[in-house]
Amino acid sequence: MTTALTAPHAGSAATQARRWWALAVLASVQFMIVANLTTVNVALPSVQVDLHLTGAGLAWAVNAYLLAAGGVLLLGGRLGDLLGRRRVLGWGTALFAAASLAAGAAQDTVMLVASRFAQGLGVALAAPAALSLVAVLFPAGKNRARALGVWGGLGALGGVAGLLLAGLLTDMVSWRWVFLVNLPVAVMALALLPRLVDESHAPGGRLDLAGAVLATGGLVAVVAGLLAASSRPWNDPRVLGPQLGGLAALTTFVLVERRAPDPLLPPRFFASPVRSIAALAMTLMTGTMAAMFLLLSLYMSTVLGYSPLSVGMAYLPFCAVLVVAL
């Protein structure tokens, strides 16, 4: 494996400083990614008015980001191992920035949802590569534990800061700046990463493109069918068709992963009850929180008449408890 910062005197003060500066840049990318999980919820009522979004359009503005990020995340991690983590991190950050610019300039539902999906793809490339580089930068021991603690803490802080930032920007400027504010962070990261982080690979392995397509396509189809059910009966072909097709794709994904030489999700991963329970808990928590942020933001804005900034501040007690719990 090619590791970062393997120059002579790797323990020198200059090298240590470089490591921590690199961590600051990587953490800023993580901060930006996590903040975008929450910022859009505060801005959604204003987006709905300007772009005339339907209820399904509102849901897709949130779900497109999560589906793309979650469905392609494992493939993004494998690409980083094979093609170079710094390179893939740069690609993901650049894609995220371009998608943020497109979202900020969106003129209709299709453009906004497509931009959010592209943002999620950028996350799927950038997030696993950035986390891997943190582990490569710091040798095992106290410094790595401290670095990962900083990484996780800034991620949690990003969710809280995202709510307040979205409220301020939406109230004082425009909801479009909720997306455009990502550009300076991305440009800074792209400029500094080549100076601070050496390239890193993991030898061996192959890409499981079939698994990635089946997982992402299946999830998107199932969600599309569920959203269609909000305005059509359950036996409508536009409801049943996507759901059955999505379930078929996800079933095929399980079969493909059992036979793939380098599966994205090895079946043996679920042989451990601890890992299985943890994965289920994270899935339920993520789904619950995504729904909660969406519905509560709309309720506070449209029913209670809160301003965007008031909506962001109303979440502070919840986020404070969440940060402490994490």
N, C-alpha and C positions, 0 to 999 in steps of 0.2 A: 504494500500500500504506500502511495506517495502521501506524505504527511506535510502539514503546513509548519512553517517556522522550524526547519531542521538545520538551520545554519549553525556554524560553530558558536560556542558560547550561548547555547539555547536558553541557559538560565540567567543570562545577563539582564541588567535592569532595562536596557533598551528593548530587548526581546519581550520581556514581561510587559512593558508599557505598550508595545505593539499588539500583543495579544489582547490586552484589555481595551485598546482602541478598536480592534477588530470586533470584539464582543459588543461594544457600543453600537457599531454599525449594524451588525447582525440583529441585535435586539431592537434597533429602530425599525427594521423590516418586519420583525415579529409584532412589534407594537402596532404598526400600520395595518397588518393583516387582521389582528384581533379587533382593532378599533372598527374596522369595516363590517364586523359581524353585528355591531350594535348601532352605528351611526345612521344607517339607512332607515332603521325603525322610527327614529325620531323625525326624520325628514319625510317619511312616507305620506302623511296627510297633505303636506305642501306639494309633494310630487303628484299626488292623486289629483289635486285641483288643476295644476298646470298641464298635465299630460292626459287628463281625463281617464285615469286608470279605473278598470273594473275591479271587483273583489278578487277575481282570479289573477288579474294583472298585479295587484298588490302582493298576493302570495308568491307569484313567480319572481317578483323583484327581490324577495328574500331567498326563496328556495333555489333559484338558479345558481346563486353563489355557493350555497351549501352543497348542492348536488354535484356541481363540477369539482369543487374542492375535495369532497369526500370520495367521489367516484374515481378520481384520477390520482389521488394522493399516493397510493402504493406504487403506481407506475412512475410517478414523479421521483419517488425515492430510488427506484431501480435505475432510472435514467441518470440520476446524479452519481450513483455508484459506477456506472459504466462509462459515461461521457465526461465526468468531471463535475464535482459538486459546485465549485465556484462558477463554472460555466453555466450549469443548469440554474443556479441561483440567479445569475445575471439574466438569463432568458426569462425566468419567471417574474423577476422584478420589472423587467422592461415590458413584458406582456401586461402585468398588473397596472403599470403606469399608463400604457396606451388604452387599456380598457377603462381606466378611471377617467381619462380625458374624454372618451366616447360617451361614458355615462353622464358626465357633466354637461355634455352637449346634446344629450338625447332629446329628440323631438316627439317621440311616440313610444308606445309600450314595447313594440318589437325592438327598437334600438336600445331601450333601457335594459330589457331582459337579456338581450344578446350581450350587452356590455357586462352585465353582472355575471353571466356565464363565463365570459372571457376572464373576468377578474378571478373567478374561482379556479380556472385552469392555471392562471398565474400563481395562485396560492399553492396549488398541487405541485407545481415545480419548485417554488421558492422555499416553502416551509420545511420539507424534509431535508433539503440540501443545507439550509441554514442551521438546523439543529445538528446535523452530522458534522458540520464544520466547527461548531462549538465544542463537540466532543474531541475532534481532531486537534484543535488549537491548544487544549489544556490536557496535560498528562493526567492519568488517573490519580486521584488524591483530593486534598482539600481544595485546591484551586479549581479543579473541575466541578466539584460539588458546589462551590461558591458561584461559579459561572452559570451552572444550570439553575441554581436558585435565583440569580439575577434574571436569567432568561424567563423563567416561569413567572416571577413576580411582575416583570414588565409586561408580560402577556396579559396577566389578570388586570393590571393597571390600564392597559390599552382599552379593555372593555368599558371601564368606568370613564376614562377620559373621552372615549368616543361618544358617549351619551352627552356629556357636557359640551364637547366641541361641536357636535351636530346641532345642539340647541342654540348655541351662540351663532354659528354660521348661518343657520336657517333663519333665525330671528333678525340678525343684523345685516346679512348680505343676501344670500339666496341658497336654496337647497343644493344647487349645482356645486357649490364650494365644498359640500360634504365629500364629493368625489375628487374635485380638483385639488384639494389640499394634500392629496397623496403624492402629487407630482414632485414637489421639492424633496420629500423624503426619498422617493425612488431615485431621483437624479443624484442626490448626495450619495446614496448607497452604491449606485453604479460607478460613480467617479472614484470612490475610496476603496472599494473591495479589491481591485487588482493591486493596489499599493500595500494593502494590509494582510491579505490572505493568499497563500500559495494554493496551487491546484491540488486536489485530493481525489483519488479513485479507490474503488474496491475491486480487486481482480475477479474475473469469472462471472458467470451468470448470463442469462439471456432475457430479452424483453418478452413479456407475456401480453402482447397487444390484444389477443382475443379476449383474455380475461378482463382487461381494462374496458374494452368496448362493450362487452356483455354486462359488466357491473354498472357502468355509467348509464348505458342505454336502458337497462332494466329499471333502474331507479327513476330515471326521468319519465319513462312510460307509466309506471305505477302512480307517480305523483300527478301526472297529467290526467290520468283517469279519475283520481280522487278529487282533483279540482273541478273537473267537468261535472262530477256528481253534485256539486253545489247548485247547479242550475238545471240539471237534467235528471230523469229517473235512472235508477241503478241498472235497469235492463236496456238502456239506450246503448247502441253500438259504439257511440263516442265515449261512453264510460267503460263498458265491458271490454271493448277492443284493446285500448291501451293497457288496462290492468292485466288482462290475460296475456297479452304480448310481453309485458314487463315481467310477470311472474315466470313465463317460459324462459325469458332471457336470463333471469337470475338462477333458475334451476339449471340451465345449461352452463352457467358460470361455475356452479358447484361441481358439475361433472368435469368440466374442462380443468379446473384447479386440481382435481384428483389425479389427472393424467399428465399435466404439464410438467416438463423437466425442471422448470424454475417458476413455480406458481407465484402469483402476486400475494395470495393468501393461502399458505400451506394448510391443508386440513389438520395437520398435527398441532397447529396453533391452538385449536379448541380442545385438544386432549386434556389440557390442564383446566380443572374447574375454576381455579383462581382467575386465569386469563379470560375464560368464557364469561364468568360473572362480571368481571371488570369491563369487558367489551359491551355486555348488555347494559350495564349501569351507565356507561358513557353514552351509549346510543339513546337511552331513555332520557338522560339529563339534557343532551344536546337538543333532541327533538322537543322536549318540554319547554326549554328556555327559548328556543326559536319561536315557538307558538306564543309563549307568554309575552315576549318583547313585542311581537307584531300586534297581538290583540289588545294588550294594555296600552300601547302607544296610540292606537286608533281610538280606543275608548276614552282615554284622557283628552285627546285632541277634539274628537267629534262630539262626544257626549258631555264631558265636563268643561270643554272650552279652554283647556290649557294651551298656553303658547308653547312653541317648540322648546324654549329654554326651560320652562316650568316642567315639561315632560321629562327632560333630561335630569333635572334636579330631583324629581320625584323618585327616580330610580336609585338615588345615592344610598339610602339606607340598605337596600337590598344588595347593592354592589359592595358596600363596605363589609357586610357580613360574608359575602362570597369571597372577597379577597382574604379575609382572616381565615376562613375555612380552608382555602386552598393553601 
